[in-house]
Amino acid sequence: MSLTAADLSKGAMSEFQEQMRQQLESSMHKELEKLGATTKGAEAEISKKDFEGFRNLFHRFLQAKGPSVDWAKIHRPPEGSIHPYEDIKSKGLPDSVAASLNKLVVVKLNGGLGTSMGCKGPKSLISVRNENTFLDLTVQQIEHLNKTFNTEVPLVLMNSFNTDEDTKKILQKYAHHRVKIHTFNQSRYPRINKESLLPIARDMSMTGENSEAWYPPGHGDIYASFYNSGLLDKLIAEGKEYIFVSNIDNLGATVDLFILNHLMSQPADKRCEFVMEVTDKTRADVKGGTLTQYDGKLRLLEISQVPKAHVDEFKSVTKFKIFNTNNLWISLNAIKRLHEQNAMDMEIIVNPKTLDGGLNVIQLETAVGAAIKSFDNALGVNVPRSRFLPVKTSSDLLLVMSNLYSLDAGSLTMSKKREFPSTPHVKLGSSFTKVHDYLTRFESIPDMLELDHLTVSGDVTFGKQVSLKGTVIIIANHGDRIDIPAGALLENKIVSGNLRILDH
């Protein structure tokens, strides 16, 4: 068999690409050694583990060829791989749930800042309800569990270098609560210049021009950083078997005793090592990751992995009906086993950023749910929408601060006075983006029990005891201001810049 010129050309190109990869990897190693040389003592040990993790991720990034998924291999999850929540709930609870709870650890992902909502410091310290922060509500939930069932469920916070110091300061106020709180830190990885594919950091400091040179590498880092912290082994030694992981800004992510019982009641040799809570998609969730079957295993498919030609298909609520809430139940022993075998397989997410000075960089990240395919007997549970109540924007904040919800022992539940189980669709304009500005525009939070849709744009303020019903649209044109008077009832109305109120 003779080789053609095209074959030789391909071979030469392949060899050239391999040389380039090796050269980039070698250059990266040298840069990391220089950075590592600027640390001493305990920090040097931490940096060593971080750099090892980063090197592995960078190596995989350079090896990647084409899209991470073959669209033809993507199928709907097989029958029985996603359990309806009602089926799990119908099994009921054992006479005592304390034994199961004592094998559980609650882990909250606490690495994010509140910058997108105009706040400084950890997002978990933003007040969201009756002066309670996300962290306050989390502690209240677990304390209520421990008191009710006489258990010792601990809380673990995965902080980032951005949130660790401020979070630890605030933890002192929970010293007398019936919750044992542990923390560990996500890794710290160097941002990479998009053009040179080398770190932009000049040293290990987090100050001055170097402050933007580092990033926490996504919540998929939980497995390595949890293991490296020593906390994983400590909790296993204490007899803990499962962690319940969720984003700290998801106010619907409370400990569910029915899912826990489903896990603990299985025979030891058939134990499910990973449960992903999914819920039905709405038009607002079309970009959310979904569960698929791929090469015979459940796999999380994120929009960033989808070839451009199939993005509309991915967003379709008819083909992909569910999305990942990022509420996960994971076996501690399985995490330990997979990490030690280097068998935790997660796709790399390449996250492009433009820094203040205009420099284009990339961040290599992973997602915690992407590891589902590495675990044995993994399954999805299709949970009610009430278990997904994230607060990402001031529009979300308005919902959770309103009378749509009642607060009990740190948990928010939909008011029984609300006729529809779905939440209204709320869109607040740019004048409401920052929490401080948002709060100054409401003398009190409006009555929203009968609201379906609210759009507010421009310079708008609300007086006390305003009621909103049906579809309400309030638009103040540039240079105009609309003050909704105290006690006003707006039902199916459009309020425009000239203050005329029109039937909708």
Wavefront OBJ file of the C-alpha trace (Angstrom):
o trace
v 0.000 0.000 0.000
v 1.538 3.314 -1.082
v 1.184 6.615 0.766
v -0.213 9.577 -1.149
v 1.090 13.141 -0.889
v -2.060 13.978 1.083
v -1.296 11.191 3.592
v 2.265 12.431 3.984
v 0.969 15.978 4.396
v -1.440 14.852 7.131
v 1.336 12.973 8.864
v 3.651 15.994 8.745
v 0.890 18.235 10.059
v 0.135 15.804 12.862
v 3.827 15.636 13.797
v 4.079 19.443 13.733
v 0.991 19.763 15.980
v 2.479 17.258 18.428
v 5.734 19.242 18.544
v 3.754 22.432 19.197
v 1.819 20.738 22.022
v 5.011 19.504 23.641
v 6.603 22.942 23.302
v 3.591 24.655 24.904
v 3.506 22.124 27.717
v 7.221 22.559 28.363
v 6.869 26.363 28.408
v 3.924 26.101 30.815
v 5.935 23.847 33.173
v 8.788 26.373 33.256
v 6.400 29.253 34.008
v 4.748 27.279 36.821
v 8.153 26.462 38.321
v 9.001 30.191 38.336
v 5.688 30.989 40.054
v 6.144 28.160 42.562
v 9.568 29.497 43.488
v 7.918 32.648 44.900
v 6.109 30.692 47.685
v 7.310 29.351 51.027
v 6.077 27.044 53.793
v 2.453 25.940 53.946
v 1.492 28.080 50.961
v 4.090 26.284 48.862
v 2.502 22.915 49.717
v -0.954 24.191 48.701
v 0.416 25.701 45.497
v 2.186 22.433 44.659
v -1.126 20.513 44.715
v -2.889 23.277 42.779
v -0.194 23.338 40.114
v -0.327 19.553 39.773
v -4.084 19.741 39.154
v -3.673 22.626 36.731
v -0.918 20.820 34.792
v -3.182 17.802 34.317
v -6.023 20.036 33.130
v -3.743 21.971 30.761
v -2.344 18.712 29.360
v -5.866 17.460 28.620
v -6.760 20.834 27.088
v -3.819 20.608 24.668
v -4.709 17.000 23.763
v -8.321 17.843 22.921
v -9.214 17.336 19.287
v -12.456 18.821 18.023
v -15.772 18.874 19.943
v -15.971 16.921 23.206
v -19.165 15.183 22.090
v -20.230 13.304 18.970
v -23.803 14.496 18.406
v -24.810 11.223 16.729
v -24.062 9.348 19.982
v -26.392 11.490 22.096
v -29.655 9.794 23.043
v -32.457 10.343 25.500
v -31.734 8.700 28.869
v -33.045 5.102 28.946
v -36.278 4.188 30.722
v -35.718 3.894 34.454
v -32.560 6.018 34.580
v -34.512 9.104 35.673
v -36.942 8.414 38.514
v -40.015 10.595 39.059
v -39.809 12.201 42.494
v -43.324 11.008 43.306
v -42.203 7.379 42.951
v -39.411 7.939 45.462
v -41.705 9.860 47.806
v -44.364 7.117 47.643
v -42.000 4.726 49.450
v -42.441 6.862 52.547
v -39.921 7.152 55.372
v -38.673 4.629 57.922
v -39.755 4.930 61.571
v -36.459 6.645 62.295
v -34.663 8.856 59.786
v -31.929 9.760 62.276
v -29.686 6.835 61.270
v -29.689 8.011 57.634
v -29.215 11.679 58.515
v -26.186 10.828 60.655
v -24.505 9.458 57.525
v -25.096 12.689 55.578
v -22.965 15.797 55.059
v -24.390 18.994 53.516
v -21.931 20.723 51.170
v -22.587 24.207 49.832
v -20.648 25.656 46.900
v -19.562 29.006 48.318
v -16.898 30.244 45.914
v -18.849 33.022 44.196
v -18.806 36.770 44.749
v -21.836 39.051 44.630
v -20.300 41.323 41.983
v -22.999 40.627 39.363
v -25.533 42.069 41.827
v -23.318 45.024 42.709
v -22.126 43.608 46.050
v -18.634 43.202 47.438
v -17.554 39.981 49.119
v -19.107 36.503 49.136
v -22.521 36.210 47.516
v -23.607 33.995 50.430
v -23.533 37.076 52.704
v -26.188 39.017 50.746
v -29.433 39.502 52.722
v -32.251 37.740 50.902
v -35.131 37.434 53.358
v -35.935 39.207 56.657
v -32.286 40.318 56.995
v -31.179 36.673 56.660
v -28.328 35.888 54.258
v -27.994 32.735 52.148
v -25.599 31.420 54.791
v -27.977 32.268 57.659
v -30.803 30.356 55.984
v -28.553 27.350 55.313
v -27.440 27.174 58.954
v -31.061 27.522 60.148
v -32.166 24.636 57.897
v -29.508 22.230 59.169
v -29.923 23.321 62.786
v -33.656 22.610 62.484
v -32.880 19.120 61.122
v -30.438 18.371 63.926
v -32.819 19.560 66.636
v -35.875 17.813 65.179
v -34.228 14.417 64.721
v -31.471 14.673 67.351
v -28.780 14.231 64.705
v -25.320 15.597 63.855
v -25.489 16.663 60.202
v -22.445 18.881 59.522
v -22.233 21.759 57.047
v -19.228 21.997 54.728
v -18.516 25.158 52.726
v -16.342 24.970 49.638
v -14.869 28.473 49.563
v -12.612 30.068 46.976
v -9.676 32.375 47.654
v -12.168 35.177 46.901
v -14.608 34.195 49.664
v -12.575 32.311 52.284
v -11.443 35.140 54.553
v -14.792 36.971 54.742
v -16.711 33.720 55.217
v -14.490 32.537 58.070
v -14.962 35.858 59.873
v -18.748 35.517 59.740
v -18.737 31.867 60.878
v -17.911 33.004 64.407
v -21.528 34.104 64.866
v -22.735 30.490 64.507
v -20.507 29.174 67.314
v -23.515 28.443 69.549
v -25.716 26.947 66.834
v -26.272 23.219 66.677
v -24.321 22.826 63.440
v -20.701 21.798 63.068
v -19.247 23.844 60.199
v -16.171 22.873 58.173
v -14.559 24.746 55.300
v -12.080 23.908 52.587
v -10.790 25.904 49.641
v -11.104 25.404 45.922
v -7.856 25.313 44.002
v -6.280 28.483 42.669
v -5.298 28.255 38.997
v -3.485 30.792 36.776
v -5.397 32.532 34.006
v -3.906 31.899 30.582
v -3.133 34.466 27.894
v -5.384 33.525 24.970
v -2.640 34.200 22.408
v 0.496 32.753 24.043
v -1.273 30.077 26.142
v 1.001 30.986 29.076
v 0.096 32.279 32.564
v -0.304 36.026 32.909
v 0.737 35.901 36.605
v 4.140 37.301 37.491
v 4.182 35.937 41.052
v 1.853 34.247 43.562
v 0.523 37.458 45.129
v -3.159 38.380 44.924
v -2.601 42.139 44.977
v -2.137 44.958 42.490
v -1.886 44.080 38.822
v -1.533 40.408 39.769
v -4.976 40.203 41.404
v -6.710 39.281 38.145
v -4.139 36.617 37.277
v -5.811 33.828 39.280
v -9.202 32.109 39.280
v -11.080 29.271 41.039
v -11.501 26.520 38.394
v -15.247 25.820 38.580
v -17.157 23.586 40.997
v -15.856 20.407 39.319
v -12.722 21.074 41.377
v -14.649 19.904 44.469
v -13.447 16.318 44.132
v -9.712 17.081 44.126
v -9.791 19.949 46.621
v -12.088 18.058 49.042
v -9.693 15.093 48.926
v -6.541 17.235 49.203
v -7.932 19.121 52.204
v -8.025 15.921 54.281
v -11.666 16.610 55.127
v -12.950 13.793 52.906
v -11.008 11.160 54.869
v -11.989 12.780 58.174
v -15.717 12.570 57.374
v -15.447 8.972 56.142
v -13.704 8.081 59.416
v -16.669 9.654 61.259
v -19.032 7.238 59.455
v -20.403 9.692 56.895
v -21.447 8.085 53.580
v -23.069 10.715 51.344
v -22.740 14.404 50.622
v -25.634 16.537 49.425
v -24.054 19.221 47.225
v -25.784 22.375 45.977
v -25.162 26.015 45.115
v -25.526 28.210 48.188
v -27.692 30.658 46.210
v -30.292 27.951 45.410
v -32.853 28.505 48.172
v -34.813 25.416 47.104
v -31.896 23.054 47.779
v -32.838 21.720 51.210
v -32.129 18.211 52.540
v -34.809 15.913 51.106
v -35.502 12.974 53.418
v -37.188 10.899 50.699
v -34.179 11.007 48.345
v -31.868 10.284 51.286
v -34.005 7.304 52.309
v -33.971 6.000 48.727
v -30.162 6.034 48.779
v -29.749 4.498 52.233
v -32.375 1.772 51.803
v -30.612 0.120 48.855
v -28.516 -3.058 49.361
v -24.850 -2.149 49.911
v -23.712 -3.815 46.657
v -26.322 -1.941 44.583
v -25.919 1.466 46.154
v -26.376 4.416 43.869
v -23.145 6.448 43.995
v -24.484 9.594 42.337
v -27.937 11.185 42.111
v -28.537 14.296 40.029
v -31.724 16.219 40.727
v -33.237 17.413 37.458
v -36.455 19.310 36.870
v -38.688 20.093 33.910
v -37.445 22.774 31.529
v -39.345 25.981 30.954
v -38.574 28.609 28.330
v -36.327 30.305 30.904
v -34.129 27.210 31.309
v -33.249 26.392 27.708
v -29.512 26.879 28.315
v -29.372 24.583 31.353
v -27.332 21.366 31.163
v -29.348 18.208 30.539
v -28.944 14.474 31.152
v -28.399 12.274 28.115
v -27.264 8.750 27.381
v -23.834 8.610 25.763
v -21.749 5.465 25.194
v -24.127 3.537 27.434
v -23.830 5.888 30.429
v -25.699 8.852 31.836
v -23.880 12.019 30.866
v -24.378 15.710 31.582
v -24.512 17.717 28.374
v -23.815 21.449 28.699
v -24.645 24.031 26.035
v -20.923 24.881 25.721
v -20.305 21.341 24.401
v -23.040 21.455 21.762
v -21.956 21.943 18.106
v -23.376 25.224 16.763
v -25.559 23.406 14.233
v -27.422 21.654 17.080
v -27.826 24.485 19.609
v -31.489 25.065 18.710
v -32.148 21.353 19.058
v -30.459 21.393 22.479
v -32.638 24.331 23.594
v -35.809 22.550 22.487
v -38.118 21.681 25.381
v -39.582 18.833 23.339
v -36.385 16.785 22.859
v -34.553 17.722 26.062
v -37.309 18.139 28.632
v -35.224 18.362 31.813
v -32.217 20.285 33.116
v -29.681 19.874 35.914
v -30.453 21.783 39.139
v -26.918 21.114 40.444
v -28.433 19.476 43.544
v -26.320 16.316 43.789
v -26.096 13.348 46.179
v -22.681 11.678 45.983
v -21.018 8.765 47.780
v -17.956 9.823 49.803
v -16.249 6.446 49.382
v -16.807 6.619 45.612
v -15.193 10.078 45.461
v -12.172 8.719 47.338
v -11.914 5.653 45.082
v -12.249 7.554 41.805
v -9.823 10.273 42.834
v -7.165 7.799 43.923
v -7.585 5.854 40.669
v -7.414 9.112 38.686
v -10.708 8.006 37.115
v -12.798 11.164 37.567
v -13.687 12.088 34.002
v -14.985 15.628 33.459
v -15.047 17.609 30.226
v -13.017 20.805 30.166
v -14.964 24.048 29.903
v -12.925 26.788 28.207
v -14.197 30.061 29.664
v -12.977 33.186 27.785
v -12.651 36.460 29.725
v -11.552 39.991 28.922
v -9.761 41.663 31.829
v -10.017 45.348 32.763
v -7.000 46.298 30.652
v -8.486 44.598 27.584
v -6.324 41.465 27.804
v -8.050 38.340 26.498
v -7.549 35.298 28.725
v -9.012 31.831 29.107
v -9.924 29.871 32.214
v -9.961 26.058 32.160
v -12.840 24.837 34.312
v -14.869 21.716 35.081
v -18.434 21.176 36.364
v -19.239 18.966 39.361
v -22.168 17.259 37.605
v -20.021 16.253 34.614
v -18.461 13.467 36.698
v -21.768 11.551 36.801
v -20.535 9.133 34.107
v -17.635 8.048 36.328
v -19.868 6.758 39.151
v -21.622 3.399 39.461
v -25.426 3.081 39.377
v -25.874 6.814 38.761
v -29.405 8.083 38.275
v -31.456 11.223 37.874
v -34.467 12.184 39.997
v -37.019 14.488 38.394
v -37.863 16.771 41.309
v -40.515 19.504 41.659
v -39.582 22.960 40.451
v -39.674 24.136 44.087
v -36.244 22.514 44.615
v -34.727 24.947 42.122
v -34.982 28.498 43.441
v -31.712 30.226 42.529
v -31.077 33.901 43.187
v -28.826 35.105 40.380
v -30.359 38.547 39.752
v -32.425 41.236 41.452
v -35.454 39.816 39.577
v -34.937 36.520 41.450
v -34.440 38.466 44.674
v -37.812 40.198 44.266
v -39.528 36.794 44.018
v -37.986 35.343 47.188
v -38.527 38.545 49.213
v -42.215 38.695 48.264
v -45.341 37.171 49.807
v -45.161 34.398 47.206
v -43.085 32.557 49.802
v -43.250 31.960 53.516
v -40.139 31.338 55.612
v -39.986 28.524 58.153
v -36.805 27.260 59.832
v -34.650 28.652 57.030
v -36.735 27.083 54.236
v -38.863 28.978 51.717
v -42.149 27.406 50.660
v -44.657 28.680 48.126
v -47.615 30.398 49.811
v -50.783 28.285 49.909
v -52.653 31.418 48.844
v -50.933 31.273 45.442
v -53.319 29.548 43.021
v -50.601 28.459 40.577
v -47.540 26.423 41.586
v -45.327 28.245 39.059
v -43.563 31.498 39.894
v -44.305 34.709 37.944
v -41.919 35.724 35.176
v -40.145 38.866 36.434
v -37.820 41.078 34.365
v -36.386 44.126 36.136
v -34.355 46.568 34.057
v -30.805 47.823 34.494
v -31.840 50.421 37.111
v -32.494 47.480 39.455
v -29.336 45.398 38.771
v -27.409 46.383 41.901
v -28.942 45.263 45.185
v -28.519 48.708 46.755
v -30.341 50.425 43.867
v -33.012 47.721 43.842
v -33.748 48.192 47.568
v -34.084 51.984 47.252
v -36.783 51.547 44.573
v -39.217 49.617 46.795
v -40.685 51.203 49.918
v -42.096 47.752 50.502
v -42.176 44.605 48.356
v -45.443 44.499 46.347
v -48.170 41.889 46.817
v -47.425 39.396 44.008
v -49.700 36.467 44.901
v -51.758 36.842 41.722
v -48.981 38.068 39.431
v -48.170 36.214 36.189
v -45.675 38.510 34.493
v -43.853 41.712 35.466
v -41.567 43.806 33.270
v -40.063 47.023 34.648
v -37.739 49.280 32.641
v -36.254 52.686 33.389
v -36.466 54.975 36.428
v -39.353 53.404 38.367
v -40.109 53.396 42.105
v -42.801 51.582 44.109
v -44.647 52.996 47.108
v -45.870 50.951 50.059
v -48.502 48.223 49.736
v -48.636 48.078 45.946
v -50.495 45.060 44.484
v -49.545 43.516 41.149
v -51.878 41.066 39.372
v -51.907 39.328 35.993
v -49.514 40.903 33.479
v -47.984 44.244 34.442
v -45.553 46.207 32.245
v -44.025 49.462 33.511
v -41.748 51.386 31.140
v -40.238 54.780 31.939
v -38.672 56.242 28.821
v -35.264 57.905 28.963
v -35.520 61.083 31.046
v -38.911 60.108 32.499
v -39.661 58.828 35.973
v -42.587 56.727 37.148
v -43.561 56.572 40.814
v -46.150 53.902 41.514
v -48.158 55.444 44.381
v -48.683 53.744 47.732
v -51.645 51.371 47.783
v -51.901 51.168 43.966
v -53.450 48.091 42.361
v -52.102 47.274 38.904
v -53.928 44.398 37.208
v -53.215 43.593 33.545
v -51.883 47.115 32.973
v -49.230 48.827 30.913
v -47.784 51.933 32.563
v -45.850 53.990 30.037
v -43.558 57.011 30.321
v -46.415 59.515 30.211
v -48.089 57.760 33.218
v -51.197 56.762 31.256
v -52.504 53.423 32.514
v -53.827 51.234 29.736
v -55.644 47.927 29.799
v -53.363 45.113 28.639
l 1 2 3 4 5 6 7 8 9 10 11 12 13 14 15 16 17 18 19 20 21 22 23 24 25 26 27 28 29 30 31 32 33 34 35 36 37 38 39 40 41 42 43 44 45 46 47 48 49 50 51 52 53 54 55 56 57 58 59 60 61 62 63 64 65 66 67 68 69 70 71 72 73 74 75 76 77 78 79 80 81 82 83 84 85 86 87 88 89 90 91 92 93 94 95 96 97 98 99 100 101 102 103 104 105 106 107 108 109 110 111 112 113 114 115 116 117 118 119 120 121 122 123 124 125 126 127 128 129 130 131 132 133 134 135 136 137 138 139 140 141 142 143 144 145 146 147 148 149 150 151 152 153 154 155 156 157 158 159 160 161 162 163 164 165 166 167 168 169 170 171 172 173 174 175 176 177 178 179 180 181 182 183 184 185 186 187 188 189 190 191 192 193 194 195 196 197 198 199 200 201 202 203 204 205 206 207 208 209 210 211 212 213 214 215 216 217 218 219 220 221 222 223 224 225 226 227 228 229 230 231 232 233 234 235 236 237 238 239 240 241 242 243 244 245 246 247 248 249 250 251 252 253 254 255 256 257 258 259 260 261 262 263 264 265 266 267 268 269 270 271 272 273 274 275 276 277 278 279 280 281 282 283 284 285 286 287 288 289 290 291 292 293 294 295 296 297 298 299 300 301 302 303 304 305 306 307 308 309 310 311 312 313 314 315 316 317 318 319 320 321 322 323 324 325 326 327 328 329 330 331 332 333 334 335 336 337 338 339 340 341 342 343 344 345 346 347 348 349 350 351 352 353 354 355 356 357 358 359 360 361 362 363 364 365 366 367 368 369 370 371 372 373 374 375 376 377 378 379 380 381 382 383 384 385 386 387 388 389 390 391 392 393 394 395 396 397 398 399 400 401 402 403 404 405 406 407 408 409 410 411 412 413 414 415 416 417 418 419 420 421 422 423 424 425 426 427 428 429 430 431 432 433 434 435 436 437 438 439 440 441 442 443 444 445 446 447 448 449 450 451 452 453 454 455 456 457 458 459 460 461 462 463 464 465 466 467 468 469 470 471 472 473 474 475 476 477 478 479 480 481 482 483 484 485 486 487 488 489 490 491 492 493 494 495 496 497 498 499 500 501 502 503 504
